[in-house]
Amino acid sequence: MIRKASIMFVHQDKYEEYKQRHDDIWPEMAEALKAHGAHHYSIFLDEDTGRLFAYLEIEDEEKWRKMGDTEVCRRWWKSMSPLMKTNPDFSPVSIDLKEVFYLD
């Protein structure tokens, strides 16, 4: 498995709605994530700043990159765009993090 982590940004007045939407994730979105090799996907919130820390494990980089091209992912991004910082294509502004330590 490949471990990935990133930072995204949720608007501070949208914390509860952001959490609720993930609690009620669309079944087709969860299925697509799994079909594209996602495992152990977690998102954590820093309530002081609105920063989100996302961690997941993937099977393959190329397979994972294709997730963003799916219709369900594009719909999810658009639906989430009022809650967070996004790019012009509605994808979340995301900063990939480099792994510097791992203890198994």
C-alpha positions in Angstrom: 0.0 0.0 0.0 1.0 3.6 -0.7 0.3 6.0 2.2 -0.8 9.5 1.1 -1.6 12.6 3.2 -2.7 16.1 2.2 -4.1 19.3 3.6 -7.3 20.9 2.5 -9.3 23.9 3.8 -12.9 24.0 5.0 -14.6 27.3 5.7 -14.8 27.9 9.5 -18.6 28.4 9.5 -19.1 25.1 7.6 -17.5 22.5 9.9 -20.8 20.8 10.9 -22.1 20.6 7.4 -18.8 19.3 6.1 -18.8 16.5 8.8 -22.5 15.7 8.2 -22.0 15.3 4.4 -19.1 12.9 5.1 -21.2 11.0 7.7 -23.8 10.7 4.9 -21.4 10.0 2.0 -23.1 9.0 -1.1 -22.9 5.2 -1.5 -21.8 5.6 -5.1 -18.9 7.9 -3.9 -17.8 5.4 -1.3 -17.9 2.6 -3.9 -15.9 4.7 -6.4 -13.2 5.4 -3.8 -12.9 1.7 -3.0 -12.9 0.8 -6.7 -10.0 3.2 -7.3 -8.0 1.6 -4.5 -8.6 3.8 -1.5 -8.3 2.2 2.0 -8.3 3.6 5.5 -9.4 7.1 4.4 -9.6 9.5 7.3 -10.0 13.3 7.4 -9.2 15.3 10.5 -10.1 18.9 11.3 -8.1 21.6 13.0 -10.9 23.7 14.4 -8.7 26.7 15.0 -7.7 27.1 11.4 -10.1 25.2 9.2 -7.3 23.0 7.9 -8.2 19.4 7.1 -5.6 16.7 7.3 -6.5 13.8 5.0 -4.8 10.4 5.2 -5.5 7.3 3.0 -3.8 4.3 1.7 -4.0 3.5 -2.0 -3.1 0.5 -4.1 -1.7 2.3 -7.2 -1.0 6.0 -8.0 -2.3 5.7 -11.6 -5.5 4.0 -10.5 -6.0 6.7 -7.8 -5.4 9.6 -10.2 -8.3 8.3 -12.3 -10.7 8.8 -9.4 -10.8 12.6 -10.2 -12.1 11.8 -13.7 -15.2 10.0 -12.5 -18.6 11.5 -12.8 -19.4 10.9 -9.2 -16.2 12.5 -8.0 -16.9 15.6 -10.1 -20.4 15.8 -8.7 -19.1 15.4 -5.1 -16.5 18.1 -5.6 -19.2 20.5 -7.0 -21.5 19.7 -4.1 -18.8 20.3 -1.6 -17.5 23.6 -3.1 -19.6 25.9 -1.0 -18.0 24.5 2.1 -14.3 24.7 1.3 -11.5 26.3 -0.8 -11.7 24.9 -4.3 -10.0 25.2 -7.7 -11.8 26.4 -10.8 -12.8 22.8 -11.6 -14.3 22.5 -8.1 -11.6 20.1 -6.9 -10.5 20.9 -3.3 -7.4 23.1 -3.0 -5.1 20.4 -1.7 -1.5 20.4 -0.6 0.2 17.0 -0.8 2.4 16.1 2.1 5.7 14.3 1.9 6.1 11.4 4.3 9.2 11.9 6.5 8.6 9.2 9.2 6.8 5.9 9.5 6.8 3.4 12.3 5.3 0.0 11.5 
